[in-house]
Amino acid sequence: MTIPIVLGVLLLAGAALYALRGVRSARRARRLTAGDPRAVSGATEATEAAEKSRRAAEVVALGFVPEAELDTVHPAPVPAERTAVLAALADGDWEVGAAYLKAAGRDWEERWLRVRVLAGAAAGDDGWLRAWREAKPSHPAVALVTADTAVVAAWNARGGEAARDISEERLRTFHDLLERARTAAREAQRVADPADPVPYMVEQSVGIGLGYPHEDYEKLWGEITARGPKVLTAHTHALQYWCEKWHGSHELALSFARESAAAGEPGELLTLLPLLAYFEQDTHDPELTAEVFYKAPEIRGAVDAALADLAAADPEDPRAVRMRHMLAYLLFWQDRDAAAVEQFRHVDGHIGAPPWSYAASPRSRYVYARDWAVRVTAPA
């Protein structure tokens, strides 16, 4: 079994699907006004298809992955260790899963990721988890994975549609399952290492689904930041809560994002938060047009800050890929094509992350932006 890394992809992306507004018209206008010799005017449909195929082949010849081969599930290659753990769990070997989680130590970001890997597996087949609970009934790790499995199962039952498109019966089932998940999360919190923020992070998406009042969510957030003030995933989950599509507004989301970014040191990658906030605003405000919105000086400044933050990060930091996906998209809209291509080269092949995952056709969104930037910057 494989699962996405980012919660927004796994649980929340379906509520944010939208068409790629204005890309084709805006970019085609830019190409024609620039005198691009590749532009085709008045061609037949067959000629246009042949031209599209030729252009795609040019990009692939430069070392980029063909559209049909793009992985839309994962944001980056799946580590061999994770693949081996999932295979062991499928065979019922819970001890491998327990050791995998323990090995994260107090790297809270990594601990969260590994909990989600195990929970994703258990949501599909929990035989190994039941065996683990029987062998270690009072172990904090068992309680933690059990709680997150309940969260994943609840959101799987909900599905990815917008709330207006879900039947009342399915929503009731979703809320009932989330109530059980909240009970499990509170038990995991009770037995956890007092320093561990992950049992509280598990409750974050319960709060989104059940619609916690702001005061209650802020209390939960305080429990998390008292234990792990700079866990990037905790911040991205909280941003979802404060977005207009859930329980906040564009203004609240951006305020939270700016506060998070200001608290980060170079290399901690918290400057991702404002980029996500601007993207959410564009996604859900029909009055905005991306080709204008993302060129605003404040957004360009946020992108520059994120680039500097990324440059200061450990090149092997697995969180960096999340930043690179968003930067590639925003740099594309800002007409900073060479810088966009640098990010595309890092992420190419695996596109299971925002902004691509929010589109009805992730591959189409990604390939259009990537191939445009590559062609513009390729040597003549």
Buried (B, 14 or more C-beta within 10 A) or exposed (E): EBBBBBBBBBBBBBBBBEEBBBBEEBBEEBBEEEEEEEEEEEEEEEEEEEBEEEBBEBBBEBEBBEBEEBBBBBBBEBEEEBEEBBEBBBEEBBEBBBEBBEEBEEEBBBBBBBBBBBBBBBBBEBEBBEBBBEEBEEBBBBBBBBBBBBBBBBBBBBEBEEEEEBEEEBBEBBBEBBBBBBEBBBBBBEBBEEEBBBBBBBBBBBBBBBEBEEEEBEEBBEBBBEBBEBBBBBBBBBBBBBBBBBBBEBEBBBBBBBEBBEBBEEBBBBBBBBBBBBBBBBBBEEEBBBBEBBBEEEBBEBBEBBBEBBEEBEEEBBBBBBBBBBBBBBBBBBBBBEBBBBBBBBBBEBBBBBBBBBBEBBBBBBBBBBBBBBBBBEEE
